[in-house]
Amino acid sequence: MEQFKWSKIEQELRDVLKPGRFRHTMGVTYTACALAMCYGTDMDQARAAGLLHDAAKYIPPKKKLQMCSERNIPVSEAEMQNPELLHAKLGAVVAEEDYGVKDPEVLEAIRCHTTGKPDMSILDKILFISDYIEPNRDKAPHLQEIRRLAFTDPDDCIRKILEDTLSYLSTTSSVIDPMTQQTYDTYLKTV
């Protein structure tokens, strides 16, 4: 992992993200580092992914669509209906273009942190889980169980997160990204 000036990145993110989003970002970073230690994986990768996972969150919806078009990034029907979903794909772009991240594993973890994907790497899993369980989160059902699973069985943890996410989304008018369902179906078979 290339050397980063962590405090510089944190300050830049503090300047562009809303205070609540920045708090969440720091919580995800802390949690990702803890999970990296738990699973014996690279903590700098986890830290970079945690810090930059929502780096594109502040970009307005129309600008997100424009950026995807300019970079030939495919946009699904669900993303077209809800451009906010694009913050993960564009987060990888911002991490690379604005913060100099070249590590493909970090960029991929950022890219799939909202929907997950079949066959996630350990870094992908760490970021996906951390985004859901970080200390500032307190509204999700089964959070205590999911937090325990995060440190004992990441695959079952992902299955439970996706189960709860899909259950919640089915009660709203929100569009469900097909990748979320596909990831759930994959993890349902692994546990």
ChimeraX attribute file (.defattr): number of C-alpha atoms within 10 A of each C-alpha:
attribute: neighborCount
match mode: 1-to-1
recipient: residues
	/A:1	13
	/A:2	9
	/A:3	7
	/A:4	13
	/A:5	8
	/A:6	13
	/A:7	9
	/A:8	11
	/A:9	15
	/A:10	15
	/A:11	11
	/A:12	13
	/A:13	20
	/A:14	16
	/A:15	11
	/A:16	15
	/A:17	18
	/A:18	13
	/A:19	12
	/A:20	10
	/A:21	17
	/A:22	20
	/A:23	16
	/A:24	21
	/A:25	27
	/A:26	22
	/A:27	21
	/A:28	32
	/A:29	25
	/A:30	19
	/A:31	25
	/A:32	31
	/A:33	25
	/A:34	18
	/A:35	24
	/A:36	22
	/A:37	13
	/A:38	12
	/A:39	16
	/A:40	10
	/A:41	15
	/A:42	14
	/A:43	19
	/A:44	18
	/A:45	22
	/A:46	29
	/A:47	23
	/A:48	24
	/A:49	34
	/A:50	30
	/A:51	25
	/A:52	28
	/A:53	32
	/A:54	28
	/A:55	28
	/A:56	22
	/A:57	21
	/A:58	14
	/A:59	18
	/A:60	12
	/A:61	17
	/A:62	11
	/A:63	11
	/A:64	21
	/A:65	20
	/A:66	12
	/A:67	16
	/A:68	16
	/A:69	12
	/A:70	9
	/A:71	10
	/A:72	9
	/A:73	15
	/A:74	12
	/A:75	16
	/A:76	15
	/A:77	12
	/A:78	17
	/A:79	17
	/A:80	15
	/A:81	12
	/A:82	15
	/A:83	18
	/A:84	19
	/A:85	22
	/A:86	26
	/A:87	26
	/A:88	25
	/A:89	25
	/A:90	26
	/A:91	25
	/A:92	28
	/A:93	23
	/A:94	20
	/A:95	24
	/A:96	17
	/A:97	11
	/A:98	10
	/A:99	18
	/A:100	12
	/A:101	22
	/A:102	14
	/A:103	15
	/A:104	11
	/A:105	17
	/A:106	26
	/A:107	26
	/A:108	19
	/A:109	29
	/A:110	31
	/A:111	23
	/A:112	22
	/A:113	27
	/A:114	23
	/A:115	21
	/A:116	24
	/A:117	22
	/A:118	14
	/A:119	11
	/A:120	16
	/A:121	12
	/A:122	20
	/A:123	25
	/A:124	24
	/A:125	24
	/A:126	29
	/A:127	30
	/A:128	26
	/A:129	28
	/A:130	26
	/A:131	23
	/A:132	23
	/A:133	23
	/A:134	20
	/A:135	16
	/A:136	14
	/A:137	13
	/A:138	11
	/A:139	7
	/A:140	14
	/A:141	12
	/A:142	11
	/A:143	17
	/A:144	12
	/A:145	11
	/A:146	23
	/A:147	19
	/A:148	13
	/A:149	17
	/A:150	22
	/A:151	16
	/A:152	13
	/A:153	12
	/A:154	20
	/A:155	19
	/A:156	17
	/A:157	22
	/A:158	24
	/A:159	21
	/A:160	20
	/A:161	23
	/A:162	21
	/A:163	18
	/A:164	16
	/A:165	19
	/A:166	16
	/A:167	11
	/A:168	13
	/A:169	13
	/A:170	12
	/A:171	8
	/A:172	9
	/A:173	7
	/A:174	12
	/A:175	15
	/A:176	18
	/A:177	17
	/A:178	13
	/A:179	17
	/A:180	20
	/A:181	18
	/A:182	15
	/A:183	19
	/A:184	24
	/A:185	15
	/A:186	15
	/A:187	21
	/A:188	16
	/A:189	8
	/A:190	10
	/A:191	10
